[in-house]
Amino acid sequence: MKKLSLLFFSFASIMAQAQQQLLTPETLWKLGRVSAQAPLPDGNTLLYTISNTDLVTEKSNKTQYLLNVSTGESKPTTILQGKQFVQWDKNGLYALNDGSLFVSKDNGVTWTRIHSGLKEATNVRIAADGKTIAFSMPVALGKVKGNAKYNDVPNSTAYIFEDLDIRHWDYWNDGSYSHIFLTSVNSSEQKDIMKDEPYYAPQVPFGGAEDFVFSNDGKTLIYVCKKAKGKAYAQSTNTDLYAYDLNEGTTTNWSKGMMGYDTKPLFSPDGNYIAWTSMARDGFEADKTDLIIMDLATKKKTNLTAAWNETVDGDFIWSNDAKTIYFNAAYRGTQQLFSVNITTPGRVKQITDGQFDITGVVAQNKKEIIVSRTDMNHSAELYKVSLANGSMKQMSHANDDVYAQTAMCSSELKMVTTSDGKQMGVWVVYPPNFDKTKKYPTLLYCQGGPQSALTQFYSVRWNFALMAANGYIVVAPNRRGMPGWGTQWNEAISKDWGGQPMRDYLAAIDAVSKETYVDKNRLGCVGASYGGYSVFMLAGIHQNRFKTFIAHDGLFDMKSWYGTTEELWFANFDLGGNYWQKNIPDAYTKFNPSNYIDQWNTPIMVIQGGIDFRVPIEQGLQAFQAAQLKGIKSKLLYLPNENHWVLHPHNGLVWQREFFGWLKETL
């Protein structure tokens, strides 16, 4: 009877797997995207949103939920009644609608308009006393556009520049700057606290409400700003924390002398400290990120993570008792939750451990931390983490029904010996229902950054589960430059882009190719950004290992890239400077992919965004044109309205179809 039972369950398991569907691009784009909005003042309730993409209209439909953290019960809510969420604190729930700020003191039952005139406002914050409102808004400070400089040419589309900072990421500088304004709930007057300063706050292009915060007493506003312009702005990463005194109208630099990125200021619950993330070196955007606290009474600063040989990812919260800071960070091919006590700097404690990523730290609830979590098979969901033992419990369930019908891939972290004798972690992702007696085509995935973590991430474009579902094994090396393996490993890639990192890639694919289930005659290489650079570089030095290549927004010619990219601090630090200096960096000679075009002999697909100003359009066009003129089978996928990513769902679907179509055709 026991044998029959085992046979039955085994048969049932096989049948269940057979009924599951393989992941498709359409399913991927339709997945609900979970984002936490705010913990409620009661400490036990969380407001969060699930966004779903309509693949017909490309619009995102959002539904709000209230989560009881203790019971795990989650219910849809119309508490905002169509308004845009702003803040929820002891004074009530704040929301925007058509330029007016409303507050509800009875959990959304009734609303009171408390301020109007915020039509252009973004990133709205309200002081703890409920009296003062801070927000950001663009301010025109220069006549850059032709129709602004000359009144009689209203149809002119010209831009006129006399200094750098001419464009950023995917837009041109039109002479306007984001500034922070203050207003009172009882007044229509709006005060620009950065009046006439040609600086950005929040920072562009990615800064938001996290770039400014009120002190607990509402008397001071701290904001992040890089007070540099022109060529100095384009070559520096030195942001500082500026404290604006609301009563005196004066501004003080609280991080003066700290020369790298200083960001994400956050006051402690007791109001005695302020914490922020900080990098030490100007110009090095991938420098180690540390947690700094400052005693507000003495102004003494303490680096809590100076002795820790890893880097803080930047997402952190204070504990309710103001004694501990919780944060996430890359560690050994994953992202985990850590803590550090402010009285014992350097003693960082790892709280979670497992084959997943902690992608956000949301709030504390008694003896638990609310986080967002992903892995290679699952988009972000909310979990609560026990501070006692790190155990986790899933709290949101946006996509459970989809996952129940989807065949999952599996992954493992293999340790591979590099050409210089180091141990490198390499993620190997296997197709659903993997059979080690079969042979599979295999993709070497090259991560961008170049100093970004390669972990258990989940993406709607570079999605390992989708690649695996299409029958490919994915080899994803944590090569030099990856956080989570010590600061020395992270920094080793700078000024050596085409050197040891390329040997790391080849060591990874060579090691995994020894497995019997890898078809060594069907190896492909894919990547974007620095990963695209890696594809272009490997295309010239791979010695016939690969049968096909795909590069998205990759750097092909380093001279022309240096001459057209916008954030020059990145190029100056990582490449070692410009190409006309006396000692020309290796980046422009032996580490320049375009110098190896004579050795290209393999089919290659090039993908290029039309408004990518970080890796501008000439990079992709040059690579495609070179391949065409050499008679190499090649394809160009041009996306006119995409920047460094693919943000439009229909373009995303075309991207996936062309990506897998090319692999099917060439691999």
Helices and strands as residue ranges (DSSP letters): H 2-19, H 25-30, E 33-39, E 45-53, E 60-68, E 74-77, E 84-89, E 92-97, E 100-104, E 112-115, E 122-126, E 132-140, H 146-149, E 167-168, E 171-172, E 176-184, E 190-192, G 209-211, E 212-214, E 220-225, H 230-234, E 240-245, E 251-253, E 262-267, E 273-278, E 290-295, E 301-303, E 316-318, E 324-331, E 334-341, E 348-350, E 357-365, E 368-375, E 378-386, E 392-394, H 400-404, E 410-417, E 423-430, E 440-446, H 464-469, E 473-477, H 487-491, H 500-512, E 518-528, H 530-541, E 548-552, H 558-562, H 568-575, G 586-588, G 593-599, E 604-609, H 617-629, E 634-639, H 649-666
